[in-house]
Amino acid sequence: MEGLKRAGPAITREKFIEAIESINDFDLGILNRLSFGKDDYQGLDRVYFTKIKNGELILIK
C-alpha cells in the first residue's frame, strides 16, 4: 500500500518502481522495518505471521 500511495493517482510502472525504491526504514509495526532499493526488492529478510486488526498489522507470536 505504501508504494501505491507514494506513486500517486496517475500511476505508471515507472512511478511505482520509483515509489517502491523510495521506501527506506518504513515502520510496519512489527519487529523489523521495511526497506527497498535499486538492487533490493525483497523488503524483509524474515517472514512474520501477522493478522490485520482494525487496519493495523498485529504480530502473531
C-alpha positions in Angstrom: 0.0 0.0 0.0 2.8 2.4 0.8 4.3 2.0 -2.7 0.9 2.7 -4.2 0.4 5.8 -2.0 3.8 7.2 -3.0 3.3 6.5 -6.7 0.2 8.8 -6.7 -3.1 8.7 -8.6 -1.6 8.7 -12.1 0.4 5.6 -11.5 2.7 4.1 -14.2 5.1 1.2 -14.0 8.0 3.6 -13.7 6.3 5.7 -11.0 5.5 2.5 -9.0 9.1 1.3 -9.2 10.4 4.7 -8.2 8.0 4.8 -5.2 9.0 1.3 -4.0 12.7 2.2 -4.3 12.0 5.3 -2.1 10.8 3.2 0.9 13.5 3.1 3.4 13.3 2.1 7.1 9.5 2.1 7.0 7.8 1.1 10.2 5.2 -1.6 9.7 4.6 -2.0 13.4 6.3 -5.4 13.5 9.8 -6.4 14.6 11.8 -5.1 11.6 11.4 -2.1 9.4 10.8 -2.3 5.6 13.4 -1.1 3.1 13.8 -1.4 -0.6 16.4 -0.1 -3.1 17.5 -0.3 -6.7 19.1 -3.7 -6.2 16.9 -4.9 -3.3 13.2 -5.6 -3.9 12.7 -8.2 -1.2 11.7 -5.7 1.6 12.2 -8.0 4.6 14.6 -10.8 5.1 12.4 -12.7 7.5 8.8 -14.0 7.4 6.4 -12.8 10.1 3.0 -14.2 10.7 0.7 -11.3 11.1 -3.0 -10.5 11.1 -4.8 -7.3 10.3 -7.0 -5.9 13.1 -8.7 -2.5 12.9 -6.4 -1.7 9.9 -3.1 -2.4 11.7 -0.7 -5.3 11.4 -0.6 -7.4 14.6 2.4 -9.8 15.0 1.3 -13.4 15.9 3.7 -14.8 18.4 
